[in-house]
């Protein structure tokens, strides 16, 4: 687990450093205005949790929760429905994940229970074409087409 810990230390250090600045300023959010907003993309967080075992909370879960009060970091979790479902009772998940916002790729949105939807199941198609998904904002799903691959030659057309 030393290797895993070493890979996550820059992430944890940034959060620790920003937290220290925030606390020393008397919890003044302006003290962080010189620092840019960050988007952290985590692909396969369930696998990361399995690999880290007991160290997951100290290396990932607690820093995620600490980063929330800083309002400088947003997270994108890329994961299967089944794996997200396994994590929904973790403290960090409840603190970080917004269940009314996300992207669902493919069929099955009407039958899932990870996202809270404020639309009738009848308005959500159970059979959408390939390369389509739903963008969920405030619990309202909107169908969209996504680009599966990108060819640099297509730049000339733009």
N, C-alpha and C positions, 0 to 999 in steps of 0.2 A: 504493500500500500504506500510505501515511500515514494514510488514513481508517481502514483496517482495524486498524492498530496502535493508533490512538487509542481505538477501540471496545473493545479488549482490555486497555488499560492499567489500568482499575480492578480487573479480575480479577487481573492480574499483580501489582499493587501490594499487594492484600490478602495474597496468598501471600508476597510478599517481606517485608512488614511482620511477618507472623506467624512467618516463618522467622527473621528477625532477633531477635525476642523469644525464640524457642526456643533459638537458638544462644547468645545473651547470657546466658541462664539456665543454661547448662551442659547443655543438652538435657534440661531438666526439663519434662516434659509438664504439670505443675501450673501452669507459667507461662502456659499458654494457657487455664486454666480459666475465666477471665472472659469468654472469647469463645465465642459460640454455635457450634453445628454448622451447617454449610451444605450444601445440596444444590444442585448445579449441573447444570442440564438443558441438554444440547447437542443441538440438532436439526440433523441433516445435517452431521456432523463431516467427512465425506469432501469435501463441497463447500467447507467452511471451509478444509480443507487445500489444495484446488485453488486457491482464491482467494489464500491467503497464500503459497503456494509455499514458497520457502526460509525464509521468516519463521515458518512454522508451528511448527517445533521450539522456537524461542526464545520465541514468544508464547503457545503452547498446550501443546505436548508437555513441555517442561522444567518449566514451572510445575505441570502436572498431577503429574509425578513428584515434584517437591519437596513438593507438598501431601500426598502419601501419608504421609510421616513425621510430619506434624503431627496426623494423626487427627482433623481438623476438617472435612474436606470429603469428600462422597460425590458421585459422578457418575452421571447417568442419560444414556446415549447413545441417541438415537432415530435409527435408521438402517435402511436395507434390508440384507438378508442379503448381497447382492452387494457393497455398499459396505463393510460391516464386514469382509468377507473380504479386501478389498484392504488393510486396515489392520493385520491381525493380526500382521505381522512388524515393525511399528514398536515401538521401545523403550517409548514411553509406553503403548501398548496392552497389551503384556505385563506392564507394571508396574501398570496401573490396572484392567483388565478382569478380572472374575471369570467364567470360562467355565462355571461351574456355577450361575450365578444370573442370571435375566433374565426378560423377558416376550416371548413369541412370539405375534403376532397372526395368525390365519388358519391355513391348511393348510400342510403341508410340513415340520413339525418333525422328523419321523422321517428325512427325507432331507438335512437340513442338517448342516454341520460346524463351526458357530461355537460352539454349546453342547455341553459334555460332558454326556451323559445317562446316568444309571444306571437305565435302564428299558428294557425290550425294545421294539423297534420295533413289535411286535404290540400292545403296550399303548397305543400312541399312534395315535389315529385319523387317517387321511389325509383324511378328509372330515368336517370339523366345520361346524356351521351358521354363518351370518353372526353377527357380534357375539360370537364366541367366540375364545378364545386359550388359551395355556398360561402359567401362572406356574411358573417353574423355580426351585426352592430346593434347594441341595445336589445338583443334578443330577437331581432327581425332578420331573417335570412334573405339574401339576395343572390340569385343564380348568377354565376360568372363563368367565363371561359378562361382557362389558364394556358400558358405557353409551356409545353412539355420540354421542348428543346429550342435552342437558339443557334442560328447559323450566322456567323460574322458577315457573310456575303449579303445578308438581308439588310445590313446597315445602309447600303446604297439605295434601298427602296424607301427609307425613312426620311 
